[in-house]
């Protein structure tokens, strides 16, 4: 599997899997860099990396194709984002996910991210209620990784 940056032909099906707001996706694609995990010329996963402020990067979107989940691709994408961020001089990497995204919360913590904040009601403004694992997604859980 190879992870590479793309500047067009974004895999919106995957990006929308992680964030159902096309407006949000379009906004961070304009200011960020999009990377895809490719195997046999097929996109297996994607993430978008944005410089938030000096020395702080944020993974704005990360998704793995449904039929490829649980095979370590998400972990590889996160480690790639960490390496690229550090190469750009970042000392901190942030990521956010919904309170109902239990698998994602577990993955990020396994990759040494720590919960740093909760933004109550973040997803309340989305046009449709997001339900994951039988839980309404309402709050954003913020996590960060700092090089030790």
LUMROTOR-72499 format. One record per atom (N, C-alpha, C, CB): x negated, y negated, z. Coordinates in steps of 0.001 Angstrom, whole numbers, plus 500000, padded with zeros to 6 digits. Glycine has a CB too. Layout:
% residues N
XYZ;...
//
This chain:
% residues 148
499158501179500000;500000500000500000;499119498767500000;500955499997501210;499504497799499205;498756496552499075;499652495388499498;498243496356497614;499101494441500254;499852493252500646;499247492066499916;499829493037502202;500102491327499184;499610490209498387;500591489047498402;499351490652496954;500053487865498147;500878486661498105;501563486562496750;500027485396498381;502816486099496762;503527485815495518;504029484376495581;504712486822495291;504147483752494401;504590482363494338;505887482197493559;503517481510493717;506402483299493042;507696483290492342;508250484711492374;507551482768490854;509498484862491947;510105486193491950;510271486751493353;509274487144491125;510662485886494284;510798486292495686;511864487384495845;511154485074496563;511617488358496719;512588489447496936;513719488996497874;511877490696497525;514658488245497302;515733487668498114;516569488723498820;516627486817497252;516718489906498218;517498490952498883;516889491282500242;517570492221498005;515563491374500303;514894491652501581;514908490429502494;513447492104501339;514624489273501936;514615488051502756;515975487823503405;514226486826501900;517049488075502652;518406487900503193;518740488973504220;519439487928502062;518050490099504167;518237491150505161;517791490662506544;517455492421504758;516742489848506566;516216489347507832;516867488034508250;514719489163507733;517352487258507282;517969485959507576;519108485756506584;516918484779507491;520363485838507033;521482485735506102;521754484324505584;522706486249506758;520913483348505944;521109481980505482;520171481670504317;520881480985506632;520726481628503111;519938481304501927;519335479902502049;520807481406500658;520079478975502651;519557477612502855;518287477637503695;520618476719503534;518297478390504788;517104478489505641;515941479100504871;517403479328506900;516212480164504129;515168480844503360;514548479888502349;515739482085502642;515378479179501608;514874478230500607;513998477157501251;516044477570499860;514393476695502423;513618475653503120;512230476147503490;514353475191504383;512132477348504098;510801477772504515;509978478348503372;510912478788505612;510607478793502286;509820479205501120;509121477997500478;510725479911500083;509741476822500565;509143475607499992;507866475198500719;510146474458500035;507802475472502017;506639475012502803;505719476147503227;507110474271504035;506131477384502985;505352478524503447;504751479332502319;506201479409504285;504126480425502711;503529481373501770;504234482712501937;501981481516502000;504602483313500810;505339484576500821;504395485717500453;506545484524499841;504415486770501254;503578487948501038;504459489179500933;502543488113502178;504094490073500015;504853491301499846;503945492516499993;505549491318498483;504507493576500542;503832494871500604;504327495658499403;504115495635501972;503389496063498557;503730496745497313;503105498138497301;503257495924496087;503918499091496883;503442500459496724;504007500977495403;503871501376497943;503130501459494533;503548501948493221;504438500936492503;504282503278493365;504020499664492540;504682498529491878;506085498228492412;504770498796490402;506413498746493592;507703498453494214;507472497706495517;508511499754494464;508296496693495767;508196495920497002;508797496719498147;508904494550496859;507978496953499167;508407497720500348;508781496794501503;507295498687500792;508139495614501542;508384494680502631;507925493284502252;507679495142503904;508302492326503087;508003490922502807;507872490152504116;509102490292501914;507061489102504100;507081488133505190;506725486758504643;506103488547506321;507156485728505357;506856484347504993;506119483720506161;508158483541504637;504980483120505854;504116482507506860;504095481001506641;502674483095506800;504352480251507708;504422478790507633;503488478186508676;505880478289507847;502755477151508256;501948476414509224;502884475473509969;500773475625508526;503015475695511260;503944474916512080;503299473610512536;504404475735513298;502098473725513036;501280472563513389;499838473049513453;501739471905514763;498922472144513691;497521472541513683;497279473702514637;496630471358514054;496669474754514121;496325475965514849;497522476830515241;495572475599516069;498726476511514739;499912477331515041;500610477707513735;500898476568515991;500734479014513514;501451479531512352;502724480216512852;500556480526511519;503707480324511960;504931481028512326;505321482003511220;506078480029512597;505657483212511625;506239484186510706;507729483859510684;505951485707511152;508190483312509570;509569482828509481;510560483925509084;509649481693508485;510075484929508388;510950485984507907;510082487215507717;511688485576506575;510559488329508133;509849489589507897;510903490680507743;508839489923509072;510745491468506680;511731492517506423;511067493675505702;512916491972505595;511573494868505965;511113496092505314;512325496743504662;510413497069506335;512124497255503479;513203497956502773;513797499023503679;512684498591501454;515111499115503686;515802500009504621;515305501453504545;517288499976504353;515083501952503348;514656503345503204;513186503567503566;514896503803501788;512464502490503919;511054502606504288;510790502204505737;510212501754503366;511846501915506476;511685501529507874;511225502708508714;512991500967508429;510492502408509778;510010503443510675;508761504139510182;511074504447510894;508121503580509163;506921504189508588;505673503322508795;507131504442507100;505766502308509673;504605501482509989;504389500285509086;503405502311509952;505288500052508125;505111498934507202;505278497601507925;506110499035506040;506265497493508801;506468496252509555;505247495901510376;507683496371510465;504673496900511032;503473496683511835;502309496213510958;503090497973512584;502174496812509770;501114496392508845;501329494959508378;501053497332507634;502577494585508121;502877493214507715;502519492222508827;504363493081507341;502869492564510059;502552491680511186;501048491549511359;503187492206512483;500323492654511288;498867492579511424;498240491776510287;498267493985511463;498799491892509090;498321491097507961;498551489611508224;499025491528506656;499734489275508738;500053487876509050;499107487338510128;501527487744509515;498791488152511119;497863487736512176;496481487470511574;497774488820513294;495998488386510740;494679488220510128;494615486978509248;494320489450509309;495638486768508427;495660485590507546;495734484301508364;496855485666506570;496531484324509425;496662483140510285;495335482798510954;497744483369511354;494677483815511479;493386483586512137;492339483097511138;492898484873512822;492377483614509908;491443483162508874;491665481689508529;491588484023507613;492899481218508730;493226479810508486;492971478937509718;494686479682508057;492455479532510785;492116478773511981;493183478731513055;491792477410511599;494235479507512881;495309479517513885;494841480250515144;496593480188513314;495234479725516277;494964480380517555;496249480931518166;494293479400518529;497384480594517541;498678481051518045;499596481331516857;499316479993519007;500337482433516951;501306482797515923;502648482998516610;500864484087515139;503668482394516047;505004482484516634;505938483245515703;505566481079516926;506979483789516308;508028484482515552;509308484400516372;507636485985515247;510433484396515691;511712484372516391;512637485429515829;512363482991516290;513524485920516667;514505486907516224;515756486777517082;513926488352516303;516797487424516652;518053487355517380;518068488235518619;519183487740516479;518893487842519575;519028488609520823;519518490034520575;519986487898521773;520167490262519434;520713491582519121;519761492437518285;522024491430518390;518612491887517919;517645492588517057;516697493434517907;516836491574516197;517218494498518458;516473495297519429;515228495961518841;517373496352520006;515333496496517620;514166497128516995;513058496110516732;514570497814515681;513441494926516270;512458493886515994;511782493415517281;513121492705515282;512565493230518330;511988492820519616;510958493835520109;513097492646520668;511277495111519946;510338496161520360;509075496115519502;511002497557520260;509241495989518190;508089495949517288;507162494781517611;508557495854515839;507719493612517770;506880492426518025;506097492577519325;507747491150518081;506747493135520337;506044493319521609;504967494398521499;507040493683522718;505212495440520698;504180496456520459;502973495851519741;504756497624519634;503212494776518986;502136494082518260;501548492939519096;502663493534516916;501792492970520404;501195492048521381;501773490629521369;499730491967521138;502993490472520847;503696489203520980;504395489215522335;504720488976519800;504492488043522940;505170487923524239;506319486945524124;504185487468525344;507396487237524839;508558486344524840;508167485041525533;509789487010525551;508438483930524841;508065482618525382;509252481687525580;507068481959524473;510374481972524899;511492481035524984;512758481702524465;511191479742524186;513888481153524856;515182481568524323;515922480300523923;516007482419525371;516382480261522673;517170479115522208;518623479565522182;516694478601520781;519352479156523201;520750479572523333;521602478978522216;521308479153524703;522462479817521649;523422479367520645;522829479093519273;524089478146521125;521589479481519023;520928479186517743;521745479696516553;519526479810517716;522298480892516656;523000481503515528;524493481182515510;522808482998515559;524968480406516481;526392480063516533;526843479253515323;526690479289517799;525925478530514685;526286477684513546;526323478446512223;525314476536513435;525897479710512217;525928480490510981;527390480704510586;525181481863511152;527682480690509279;529077480785508841;529783482071509259;529137480663507360;529043483177509334;529645484442509768;528875484971510967;529653485491508613;529602485564511891;528963486147513064;528121487338512653;530009486564514111;526898487379513167;526003488502512912;526189489489514060;524496488034512782;526418490746513711;526547491804514721;525472492846514427;527997492454514712;524628493121515411;523613494166515291;523692495027516543;522172493558515102;523576496312516357;523604497235517496;524842497023518365;522343497067518343;525949496584517739;527191496326518464;527156495068519318;527511497492519328;526118494220519130;525923493008519939;526040491782519045;524538493029520661;526856490792519415;526879489546518639;525534488827518768;528038488620519115;525003488402517628;523741487661517614;524058486185517824;522956487887516269;523658485657518954;523948484254519282;522686483464519585;524892484176520470;521746484081520275;520569483360520757;519303483794520021;520398483576522260;518386482852519850;517081483142519237;516094483444520357;516577481939518345;515432484589520241;514359484954521162;513055484554520479;514386486505521527;512274483682521104;510999483216520554;509868483992521207;510815481684520772;508934484442520388;507773485178520877;506513484563520280;507877486691520522;505384484762520959;504132484266520404;502995485234520677;503802482894520975;502009485133519799;500785485929519888;499639484948519952;500630486926518673;498787485127520945;497590484302521060;496382485216521091;497638483398522327;495378484882520314;494170485683520310;493513485594521679;493201485221519198;493149486740522217;492574486796523557;491082486561523477;492872488146524236;
//
